[in-house]
Amino acid sequence: MNRNIKNDLQKKLFSLLSKETGINVNNYPNARICLTREEYNALQHDVLPKATLCLGRNQIASIYKYKGLNYLIVPNVYENVSLTSLSLVDDIKEISFVYIVSNSISPSESATEAELEEHIFIDENVEDIQWEEITPFFPKFSLFQINDSVLDNELPLYLKRMCIAFVCETKEMQQLPYDSDTIAAFVDIANSTDVNIPYDNILRSLLSYHWKFCFIDLYRCQERLLLLAWVEEFKNSMNSGLSLSDLHGKMKDRYKTEHHERENMQSLYNFLPQTILDSLTSADTTIKKANYIYDLRNKIVHYQRTDFEVDSKPDSEWNMIVSFVLKTIPFLYNKFSQHITELPDL
């Protein structure tokens, strides 16, 4: 049963569709998407947005709950995805409709004035328009049913992890020449369920267009733990039975300025297993490895007369560095999980 629905979703859809043209949608007052009663009701009440993440211009990923199930929409077309937690499904009109409108997805280059007038805005009396006639004028995307059991409050974090996994599977979205070991390290983090890991930084690193920015976002993940490593090393050296918060309070009273970041980085790396340390071959000892990463950070974030030393590193060396830092993150965040809980603002 067709419904002539005069609502914001319809108006916004046609406005999006024609926004790069000279077409005035007000000249087509009867234009509407052909919907059944069930689709109309679902569109109004049953498509519930749960999480949205921007990966770039017009590159939006979203999760919706529909009829008791969770669905993921990601940009680009996927036919073979090695993610057992997801099942590729055919387009569900109601979800796609909400996705395009709520995220203000811009039309593709094919949505020229001439093409729209030939296929959509045929004449001023045009009424029922099939959804299948609309979708070719928007960027391609894929819809998946989420097989994992995920609580609603966990869906934003789940979306970030899934986006990392999808970018790892999509060469077109990777702007840097990652090797297989580096991609595997990104995937390992995508598979992690540690809520403390800063997945935003991981995703931004993965999407970076320059190695130094890729590195800095990963360094920030370690940076979050520097003072925690200082507290833990002090606790171990004193064999203290104090709680972490009490111990840190007494440390601040005793040491008016907390350790320098270089020493804190060395403390942090002292907790790394040798298997991870061995993957950084730019230095031999643990202290030298910590200094190497800290010095590289300083060369990037502080003003330098020349960036040649950083920019001249070959892709192979950058892959080794980035892969190493990625491998440290799940281990260290698991190691300091209690510290993060007890000292969340440190």
N, C-alpha and C positions, 0 to 999 in steps of 0.2 A: 504494500500500500504506500503510495507516494504521499509525502508530507511537504507542504509549502512552509518551511520554517524560516521565520523572520527573526533570526537571532544573531548574536555577536560572532559566533563561530563561522557562519556562512559569510557574513560581511567581511570578516577579517581574511578569510580564505581568498575571496575574489579580489580583495584589495592587495594581498600579497602577490597573487598571480599576475596582476596588471601593473604593479608599482613601477616597473622599469619601462613602461610604455606610455603612450598618450591616451590610452583607453580610460574613459570615465565610467566606472561601474554603475554610477547612478543612472546612466542611460539604459541600463538593462535591469529594470526593477523586478522582473519576474525570475531572474536567473537563480537557480537553486540546484543543489546536489540531490539527486534522486536517492531517497532513503526509504526503507521499509519502516513500519511502525516500531518494530523491535530495534532496528538500528538507530532510529531517532531517539527512543527512550534510553538506549545504551549510551549514546553520544552525550546526552544530557546528564546522566546520573551514574553510569557504571564504569566509565574510564577514569581511574583515579591516578593522577601523577604522584610518583613516589620519590623520584630522584632524577636530576638532570645535570649533565656535565658538558662543558664546552671544550672541544679538542682543537678548535681553530675556527676560522671564518666559515660559517655555514656548516660546520662539522659538529653536530650535536648528538650526544647519546642520552637516552632517557629510559627510565623504568616506569611501567604502568601496571597497576593491578586491575584486572578485568575478569569478571565472573569468578572471583576467588583465586585466580592464577596470576603470577607475575610474568610480565613480558619485557624484553629488552629490545630497544631499537638502536641500531648503530649505523652510522653513515657507511656507504659503499655496499657493494653486492658481494655476498659470501655464499658459496655453494658447498665448500668443504672446510669445516672448522674443527680443529682437534680439541674441542672443549666439551667434555662429556656432560658438563653441567647445563648445557644449552641444547635445545632442539630447534632447528630452523623450521619456521612455519610460513604458510602462505599469508599474504597481506590480509590483515583484518581492518576493514575500512574505518571502523570507529576509532581504533587506536591511532592509525596513520593520520586521520583527520585531525585529532587532538594534537598529535605530535607536531605536525606542520604549523598549525595555527599558534599553539601555545609557545613554541620556540621561534616563531617568526622566521621560518625557513624561507630564504629567498629563492625565487624560481631559477631554473637553469637558463643557459643562454638560448635554448630553443624557444623560450617564451617571448618571442618577438611579437610586435603588434600584428603583423601580417598573419603569423601562425595562429595566434589566439582568435583573431577575427574569422579565420577559416574553420577552426575546430571547436571553439568554445563560444565566443560572442558572435554567433552567426548572424543574428538580427536582433532588433530591440525587443522582440517578443519571445526570445528564447527562454525556455522554462527548465524542464528536467534535463540535467546534465549528468551523465554517467560518471562515477568516480574513476573508472578506467580511462576516461578521456582527460581527466585532470592530472593524474599522477605522472605521465610522461613529461610534464612541464616543470617538475620539481626534481632535485637531485635524488639519485638512487639511494636507497637504504635497505637494511635487512631487519627482519623481525624474528626474534627468538623467544621461545617459551623457556623460562628459567626452571630447571628441574630441581635445583637445590632448595632445601627448606630454609628460607631466610626471613627473619623477623622484619617487620616494617622499619623499625629504627636502625636496622643493620643495612638496609638497602643503599643508602648513599655511599657507605664504605665499599659495599659489594660492587657498586657501579664503577668506582675508581679502579678496583682490582681487575674487573672485566675489561675496562678500557685499556689498561696496560697490556693485558693479554691480547686484545684485538690489534693494537698497534704493533705488537711483536709479530703478529701474523700478517701484517700488511706492509710490504716493502714501500708502497707508494706513500705511506704516512711517515716513514722514517727519512729524515733529512741527513742523517749521518751514516757512514758506511760501517755499521755494526757487524762484527764477526759473530759466528755461531756461539762462541763462549759468552760473549757479552749479552746476546739475546737470551741465552739460557739463564743467565744471572737475573735478568729482568723478569723472566717467566717465573723463576723461583720466588721472587717477591710477590708477583701477582697471585701465586698459589698460597702465599702466607695469609693467615687469618689474624695476625697480631694487630690489634686495634691501635697500638701506639706508633706503628711505623707511619711516617708522614708520606702517604701515598701521593699526595698532591705534588710533592717535590720529585718523587720517582717518575710520575707521568710527565711532568714538565721537562725533566731531564731527558726522558726518552724522545720527546717531541722537539728537542733543541735543534737549532740549525748550525751551531758551532760547538766544537768539543769543549771549549773552556766553560761555556754556560751549562753544558751537560754535566760537567764535573762539579761546578759550584753548587748546583742543586743537590747533588749527592753528598757533597761535603757538608751541607747544612744538616743533613740527616745525622751525620756523626757529631757535628757541632753541638747538637741538642744534648749529647751525652757527656760532654767534656767534664763538667763540674761533678756529674754523678760518678765518673771514674775517679776523680780526685777524692771524693768522699769515701768511696769503696776501698781505694788503696790505703787511705789513712786508717780506716776502720780495721783493715787486715793487719797493718803494721803495728797498731796499738792493741790488737786483740780485744777491741772494745765491745762491751755488751750493750752499749747505749743504742737506742733506736736511731734510725738514720736522721730523722728530723732533729733530735736532741744533739746528736753528734755534730751535725752541720752547724747548729747554732753555736756550740762551743768552739768549733773550728773558726767561725767568723769572728768570735770574740778574741781568739788567740792570734789569728792571722788577719790583720786589718785589710789586707788586699789578698784576694784569692790567687791561687797559682796562676802563672802565665799560661796562655793557651798552649804554647809549645810543650810545656811540662805536662799539662793535662792530656794532650794528644798522646804523649809517650805513655802516660798512665793507662789511657784507653786501649792502646795497642798491646799493652802487656797482658790484657785479658784475651787476646785473639789466639786461637789455636795455630799451630805451626802450619797446618794444611792451608789455611787461608793466607797467612803471612807469606808463604812460599810463592803465591801467585803474583806477588809484586816483586819483580826482579830488578827494579831500578836501584835498589839498595840491598845491603846484606843483613845487617842487624835490625832488631825490632826498633831500636831508637832511631836509626838512620831511616827506616821506612816511615816512621811517624814524622820525622823532620822533612822528609821528601814531600809527603802529602801536604804538610803544613806550609812549607815554603812555596809549593806550587799554588796553593790557595792565596798566599800573600802576593805573589807575582800577578795574579789575576785581579784581585779586588783592590789593590793599592795602585796608585798612579805610577806608571813606569814610562820612562822616556821612549822605550820601544817595547813592543810586544813580540818581538821576533823569537825570543827563546820559547815562548809559549806557543805561538802560532806555527812555528817550524817543526813541531813534533809530528812525526809520521802517524798515519792512522793506526798502524800496528801498535805503537806505543800507547796511544790514547785508549785503544781497546783494552790493552792490558791494565791500564790505570783504572778505567771506568769499571771493568769487570771486577777488579780487586775490591774497590769501594762498595760495589753492589753486594759482593759476597759477605762483607763485614756487617751489613745492616741487619739482616734477620738474626744473625748470631748475637750481635751486641744488644739489640732491642729485647731479645729474649733474656739475655744475661742481666740486664738492668730493669726488667719489668717491675720488680718490687720497688726499686728506687724511684721510678717514674710515678708509681702510685703514691709513695710516701712523700716525695718531694716534687710535686707536679709543677711548681712554679720556679724551680731552680734553673 
